[in-house]
Amino acid sequence: MSAQYRNAVGVSVMHINIVGAGPSGLYFAYLMKKTWPAWRIRVFEQNAHDDTFGFGVVLSGRALSFLSDADSSIVDRLLTHMQTWSDQHIILNGKRVVIDGSSFSAISRLVLLEQLQNICMAAGVEIEYRRRISDPARLSDCDVLVAADGANSAVRDAFPQQFGTEIIDLKNYFAWYGVKKPYPAHTLTFLSRPDGAFCGHHYRYTPAMSTFVAEVDAQTWTSSGLADMSEDQRRTFSEDVFHATIDDGAFIDNRSIWRRYRIVKNKTWHHRNIVLIGDALRTAHPSIGSGTRLAIEDSIALWRAFQAEGSDIFATFKRFQSEREPVRDKLNRAAELSIAWYESMAGKLQMHPLDFTYDYMLRTGVMTQERLIRDCPHFMAQFVAHAGA
Ligand SMILES: Cc1cc2nc3c(=O)[nH]c(=O)nc-3n(C[C@H](O)[C@H](O)[C@H](O)COP(=O)(O)OP(=O)(O)OC[C@H]3O[C@@H](n4cnc5c(N)ncnc54)[C@H](O)[C@@H]3O)c2cc1C
């Protein structure tokens, strides 16, 4: 049953329910309430307000400018909590290559959520914590139901045929840890050992803390014995593998479970009055940009579609999919190439570090040699000198 009604001056007033208070649900809620203060915007979240997983999330310079276009005040708030850097480092078997010319920031996921919660509350969004929605029918007293409930979305999974959901488990295994060491830049550490190929993606998100994502290919998962270990043993083993990178320190656990990346795709992004955003809609491989950034961009795209179409929700959903899908498709193609690169990393770990880094930079087809020369002149000068030697 639709809850849409007209207020005293005959303007449509909508009631929007959002499942999930992650970055996509909260930012969408905020933008909608700010634009249409009379609309009722409610968010339902299974966890408490300060429960979170993961450590720091990365936002590229481009992601920040997207956020700023939608609302510059949020970027000002976030910047005071962010760590920023302009180089990327690749360390192959102990040899470091510096790639200049990028612009990235990272922030603690908990702080990001706190900031988003604060702006939502100030705008008048209603948020109910500790309220798990298992059956979307229980929230049908609204005009629009937004599924922002993450990669394992219960709302989406209630209609797999209607959304045309496809779930693909990738081959590599990974776990997300924290580490008490502030790395100077976004760094990828690759190690070739007798028991396999290992990769660590690490970046600081506070002056003292970094996120550390450890990754192995399918062959290494078995050959190193990781497959047969408990989670505690896997953490200790990973500390040993990366001991030089973490200064013989310890990995901090926060639901840090080794798993395979799961790619979620949906053919149709809406069904009846339900629309999918963020990880519920599509997950992204972190190697081509953070899921957080993509989730927030989805919220902005759906909000813009509402701005263009008003309370005609079917026109809004159609516009959202037709305008956002080409961008997501382009990223998906880049992600597929990046995934293939990581799945075959073992065969590349004997390359010269500069050749390896060049190969890495061009892996998705998005970066070209011309762009590298323009954007990363310092790295390219070294590469050209090495290639010509
Ligand atoms: C273990 C892990 C660690 C990660 N760490 C990082 C990181 O460090 N950096 C990074 O950039 N990205 C990280 N990611 C990816 C990133 O979290 C997501 O891509 C991004 O948060 C997507 O935002 P979202 O709002 O769509 O979904 P989520 O952030 O997943 O938010 C979904 C919300 O919905 C709630 N929810 C789920 N089901 C229900 C339900 N049935 N009823 C009510 N509430 C529900 C969840 O509790 C959650 O709060 C991590 C992902 C995982 C799985």
The ligand as an ORCA input file, in Angstrom:
! r2SCAN-3c Opt
* xyz 0 1
  C      34.793     -7.570      6.109
  C      34.778     -6.386      5.190
  C      35.657     -5.351      5.430
  C      35.679     -4.240      4.584
  N      36.585     -3.258      4.832
  C      36.707     -2.244      3.927
  C      37.721     -1.273      4.063
  O      38.520     -1.321      5.003
  N      37.808     -0.306      3.102
  C      36.897     -0.208      2.071
  O      36.974      0.717      1.266
  N      35.921     -1.102      1.930
  C      35.815     -2.116      2.816
  N      34.868     -3.059      2.616
  C      33.915     -2.879      1.527
  C      32.907     -1.814      1.926
  O      32.558     -2.019      3.263
  C      31.635     -1.841      1.081
  O      31.919     -1.870     -0.296
  C      30.795     -0.577      1.362
  O      30.675     -0.412      2.751
  C      29.433     -0.706      0.728
  O      28.535      0.190      1.354
  P      27.008     -0.184      1.530
  O      26.389      0.930      2.279
  O      26.423     -0.525      0.208
  O      26.971     -1.542      2.346
  P      27.547     -1.896      3.860
  O      28.604     -0.952      4.209
  O      27.788     -3.327      3.782
  O      26.282     -1.543      4.738
  C      25.125     -2.352      4.775
  C      24.469     -2.134      6.116
  O      23.248     -2.865      6.119
  C      23.101     -3.537      7.365
  N      22.241     -4.693      7.112
  C      22.542     -5.776      6.381
  N      21.487     -6.610      6.317
  C      20.502     -6.017      7.040
  C      19.175     -6.384      7.330
  N      18.636     -7.503      6.847
  N      18.423     -5.559      8.104
  C      18.958     -4.386      8.581
  N      20.229     -4.004      8.332
  C      20.981     -4.793      7.550
  C      24.538     -3.894      7.744
  O      24.664     -4.130      9.132
  C      25.297     -2.665      7.280
  O      25.366     -1.683      8.290
  C      34.794     -4.164      3.479
  C      33.889     -5.192      3.243
  C      33.886     -6.300      4.086
  C      32.905     -7.406      3.814
*
